[in-house]
Amino acid sequence: MKAEAIIYLKPEMVAQISQDLSLSQLAEAAMLPGVISPLVGMPDIHQGFGLPIGGVMATEGLISAGAVGMDINCGVRLIATNLEYEAKLFSPEALRTLLHIIERTIPVGLGQERKTLPPKVTLKGVITGGAEFLVQQGYGSEEDLESIEEKGKMSEARYEALTPRALKRSERQIGTLGSGNHFIEVQRIEEVLDQTTAQAWELRQNQICLMIHCGSRALGHQTCMDYTSIFWRAKEKYHLEIPRKGLAAVPIDSPEGKDYFGAMAGAVNYAFANRHLIMCELERVMIDFFRAKGMKIEFRLIYDIAHNIAKWEEHTLRTKNKEQTTKVLIHRKGATRALPAGHPQNPLKYQATGHPAIVPGSMGTSSYVLLGLPKAQETWFSVNHGSGRAMSRTEAKKTISEAEFKKTMGEVIYNLPFNKIADEAPSAYKNIEDVVDTLVEAGITKKVIKLQPLAVVKGD
């Protein structure tokens, strides 16, 4: 190991982590040249491809596709409405009807595509322009961009750096949900835990919100696979010792590194645009749904945040007993940025408070919105991105019964039968309370609001 590795866990979570290769993968990532201490494991850490999911890695300029992840810019978007929860208005029957309409409008599931792209939407446009491009075409507003990480666009995106196969696979997947742990949820704010911050963000108890969790679909997956192979072949050229293929890496200023960064940025933009288009279509669906009930619904984007990404950021490093601010390349894989109040990289609207760090739970369990504290500098201003898997998908399907699934889902309405989403059962994931409390108790984050799911759309 060329760098220290630090992992954040509550004592009761330690036994669980020994059941997969997370620690070995974290140690192997610390063997890469140019890695800066510390390499960080989040409390939701679990085995992944190369770097474990829930890993944060800073380098002096080495870039690894496996340390970004398969689903580039998989992320979460939180939208607040003007509605408050009422049992009659959000009855099981009403929620089932709403989920059915959403499924008819937004393609969901593995490999699902649109027959045609929406008007004025082009593949090249979303890859080079992200959510900004969609706003320019009349989808959403300029104000939305202030509530998206990177304002919804990485300017380094290069369309030509993406392989023909990656482009072909993703051509008609813009504005689609995908499968696995991706979801659209109707939620209510169950509890306000920091009144001052929640008030500044105009969030209140019982408020109805929407949460979207998805990424770059086939574009990100294919890009990760393509460039991992390219990097692996190039390791001899750059005299790099790489522990395994999943961590294949090259200097970012090399031709291969520049190409990957441009391709990755394109997939990042695609994912921002993907969530933005889903939001616009959800708004249209829900406006019609509540108009039929004689009600007017309004929407406000709270924040959209990535959790599989690599970016240049300024951080304060201690070298030879002195501190120096310098640019480093931060890989966040299954980790979310959390900048505290006053940090210069915060969006202008969140300078006074710090921006929201959105942490979704598993299907059927609560989600949280957190706030980074100054001590988050220890984790490269990063927090966990969710609850993290406790079981593999295969194990979950073998061991979780339908009765257990229904019990853990409680009163949450869902769209698919048990046999298609057994691997997404709440008991297949770590306890969200333990995961969130780990960094709260460490003084790295604080809780702002807790969200309860009312209904969830999943893809199979």
N, C-alpha and C positions, 0 to 999 in steps of 0.2 A: 504494500500500500504506500502510495506517495502523498496521501492526505489523510487527515482524520475523518472518521465517519461517526456521526452522532444520530441517535434515533430517540424519538420522544414517545414514551409509552407509560401508561399507568401500570402499576405492578400486576394487576389482574389480567392485563393483556399480553404479558411476556410469554406465557406458555403457548399462546396461539401462534405467535410469530415463528416459533421453532418448527411449525408443521409444513412450511414451504421453504423456498430458496431465497427469500427476501434478504436475509443478512448476508448470504454468500454473494448475491448480486450487488449489494451495496459495497461490499469489500472489493469485489472485482472492479467496480467502477472507480474506486479510489486508486486502482493500479494504473489508470490511464495517465499519460504524460500531460502536464499542464493543468491538472485538477487542483483547485484551490480549497484549502481547508476552511470550513468543514463541509463534507458531503452530508446531506441531511436526509433522514428518513422521517416521514410524517407518521402520525399515529394510525392512519388508515393504510399503512404500507402493506403491500402483498406482491406476490411474485408476478413479474411481467416479462417482457421481451427485452433483454439487455438490462437496463436500469430498472429496478423494481418500480411498480406503480406506487406513487407516494414518495418519489425521490426528487431531490433538488440538487443539481450539480452546477458549480461555477467553474469556468475554465478561463485561461488567459487567451484563448483563441482556438481551441480544439472544439470541433463540433461533431456530435454523434446523432444520427437519425434515431437510433434505438433509445437514446436518452430524452428524446422528444415524445416518441410514441407512435403507435399505429394510427390512431385517430387524431391527427393534428388539429389543434384548437378544438378538441372536444371541450365544451364549456357550458355555462349556465346563464340564462337570462331571466330576470325577475321583473314582472310587470304588476303594478298596483292598479286597482280599479277604484271607482267611487262608491262601490256597493259594500254593504255590511252583511254579514252572515245572518240569515233567517232560516230556520229549519224548514219552513214551508216552501220558501223560494228555492232552496237547494235540497229538496227532497231526493231520495234515491231515484224516483221515477224521472224527475227533472234532470238529474245528473246523467242518467243512462241515455236519455234523449240527446243531451248535449254532446256526450262522448260519441254517439252514433253520427251526429252531424259533423263533428271534427274529423272522424275517420273517413267520411265520404269526401271531405274537402282536402285533407292533407295526407298524401301517401305515407303509410307507416309499414315498417317491416324490412327484413333483410332483402337487399337488392331492389327494393321498390323504386320506381321511377315515375316521372310525369310523362304523359303522352306528348305534350308540347310544353315549352316554357311559357311563363306568363308574358304578356305584352311588354316589349322593350327590354326584356331580360336576356342577356347573352352570357355564355360561358366565359368568354374572354373578359367581359365587363366585370363579372363578380370576382374573377381571379385577380385582376389588376386593380380593381377599385373597391372591393368588399362592400360593406354596408353603405359607404359613401356613394358608390355607384347606384345602388338601389334608390337612395334618397333623391339623387339627381333624376331618376326616372319616374319619380312621383310616389314612391313607396315609403311611407313614414315621413319624418320631418328632420330638418337640420338639428333641432333640439335633441333628437334621439342620439345623434352622434356624440354629444357631450356625455352620454351615459353608457358608452361602450369603451372597453379597454382599447387603447391605440386609436380611439375615435373610429373604430370599425374598419381600419385599413392599415396594413403595413406597406409602406411605400417601396420597400425592397423587392416586392413580388415581381417575378419574371415568368410570363406565360410560356416562353420558349424553353424554360428549364424543366418543365413538366414533360414526362414521357407521353408518347401517343397513346399508350394503353391507359395511363392514368386519366388522360383527358377523355378518352372514349368511354371509360367506365362511369365517369361522373357527369357526363353531358346533360342528362335529364334528371339529376338527383337534387337539384337546387330547390329548396323549400320542402324537403322530405325528412322524415323523422329517423328512419333506421330501426335497429333492433337492440338487443342486449339491455344495458342499463339506461338507455335513452328513454325519455318520457316527455309528455306534456301533462302537467298537473294543475287542477283547480284546487286552491288552498285558501285557508283563512289564517290570519294572524292570531295564533292561540294565546300568545303572551308577549308583552313588551318588557324587555329585561334592562333596557337602558333608555329611560324616558327622554332624556335630553337629546340623544342622537336620533332616536326614532322621530321625535318631533321635528328635528331639523330636516329629516328626510320625508316628512309628511306621511308617516306610517302610524297606524293606530290599531288597537286591539279589535278583533273581529272583522277587520278589513279583508275583502276578497282579493286574492292575488293569483297570478298565473306564473308558472315556472316552466321553462323550456330547457331541456338538457339534451344536446346533440352536438355533432361536430361536422367534419368535412367529408363524411361518408366515404365512398370508394376512392376519392381523390387522395385523401390523407393516407389511407391504408396502402394504396399502390405506391405512393411516393416514398413512404417509409421502406417498403420492401425493395423498390428499385435502387434507392440510394444506399441502403445497407449493403447490398451486393456490390455496388460501385466502390464504396468505402473499403470493403473487405479486400477487394482485389488491389486497392491502391496502397495498402498498409506497407508493403515492401518498398514501394516507390518513395515513401516518406520516412522509412526506417522506424516505423512505429510498432511497439509491442502491444498487441490488443489481446486481452484474455479470452474473448469469445466473439463470435460473429455478431451477436445481438448488440455489442458495444462498439462495433466498427466505427472508426472516427478518422477525420482528416483535419489538417489546419484549415481554418475558415477562410484564409486568404489564398488557398490553393484553388485551381480551376474547379475541382470536384466540390470543394467546400462552398465556393461562391454559387455554384449551380444549385446545390442542395438548399442553401439559405434562400435563394430566390424562389425555388420550388416550394419550400416549406412556407414562406411568406404568402405565396399564392394560395396554398391550402388553408392558411390562417384566414385570409380574406374570404375565401369560399365559405368557410364555416361561419364567420360573422354574418355574411349575406344570407346563409341558410337559415340561421336563427331569426334574422330580421324579416325575411319573407314569411316564415312560419308565424311570427308575431302579427304581421299585417293581416294574414288570412284568418288567424284566430280572432282578431279584433272585428273583422267583417262578420264572421260567423256569430260572434256573441252579441254584436249590435243588433243583428236580425233576430236572434233568439230572444233577447230581452225586450225588443220593440214589440214583439208579439204578446208580451206580458204587460205592455203599457209602461215600460220602464226605459230610461235612457242610461246607458253605460258608457263610462269614460275611462281612458287608459293613460298610464304614465309609466314610461320605462324607468325603472330604478337603476339597474346596472346590468351589464353583460360582461362576463369575465371568462378568460381562457384558463384551461388547466393542462394543456399539452402543447408547449411552445418553447422556443429558444429566442432570447432577445438580449441585445446589449443594454446594460443598465449601469448606472453609477452607484458604486458601493464604497463604504469606508473600510479599508483593510489596515490591519496592524502589521507592520514590518519593522524589525529591529527597534522595538520599543517606541515606535512612532506611528501615528495614524495618517493615512493618505487616502484621499478619494480618487478612485480610478474606475475606468470602464471595464467591466467583466461580462463574459457571455454566460447568462443564466439559463440553464435547462430546467424547466419545471415539467415533470411528468406525473400526472395525477396530483398536482399541487397548484394552489391558487395564490396569486399575488395579493398581499394585504399591506398597503402603504398607510402609515399612521397620519394623523393630522399634521399639516404643515409640510409634508414631504413634497418637494418640488415636482415630482412626476405624477402627483395626483391630478385628476381632472379639475378644472377651475371651480366647478360647482361643489367639489368635495374637498377643497383645500382646508377648510376650517374644521372638518370632522375626520377626514380620512375616507376612502371610498368603501362601499359595501363589499365584503368578501362572502360570497354565497356558497353555502355548504349543504348540498341536498342529502337527505337521508335515502335509505333504500325505499322501494315501493311499499307503501303502507306505514312508514315511520316519519317522524317529524324532520323538518329541515330547519337550518339556522342561517341567519345573516349575522356575520361577525364583523369585528373591526380590529385591524392590526394596531398594536401598541408599539412604542419605540423599541422595546426589547425584541421585537420581531426581526431586528437587524441580525440576530443570532441565526435565523433561518433564511437569510437572504430575503427578508420581508415576505415570507411564504407561510401559508397555512394549508391544512388538509383540504382535499377537494370533495370529500364525501365520507361515507362510513367505511368503505373498503370491504372487499370480499373476505368472508371467513371460510367459505367452501368453494371448491371448483364447481363449475357448472355441472359436470358429470356427477360429482358427489351429491350435489343438491338434488338433482333429479332422482337419484337412487334412494336418498334417505328421507326427504321431506314428503310427508303424506298430505293428501288433499285436506284432511281435517285440520292438520297443523297449519297449513297454508291459510285456510279460511279463518282460523282463530287469530292468527297474527295480523291478518288484513283488517280485522274488526269490521267497522262500518264503511270503510273506504270502497268506493265503487270503481271497478276496473273493467276493461273492455275485452279481455281474452280469457278463454277457458284455462283451467289449472294446468292441463298437460302441456300447454304452449308457453307458460311463464313460471313453471315450478322453480327453475333455476334463478328466478328473480325474487323469490320469497324473502321476506324480511329476515328470517332465520339463517339465510345463506350469507348474510352480511354481519359485520361487527356492530356492536351496540353504538348507535350514533351519540348517545349521551356520554359514554366513556371516551369516544374519539374526540368529541368537541371539548370536553372538560380537561383533557390532557394539556392542551395548549393554553386554555384559560388558566389552569392552576400554575402553569409555567410562566405566566405573566406575559405571554406573547400575543394573546387575543382577548377580547371580551365579547360577550353575547349582546346583541342588540334586540333581535326579535326571534321568536320561535314560531314556525309555520306548521299547521296541521293539514295533511292532505284530505281532501274531500272526494276527489275522483282523479283517476290516472289513466292516460292513454299510453299503451305500450305497443311495440312491434314485435312480431315473432320471427 
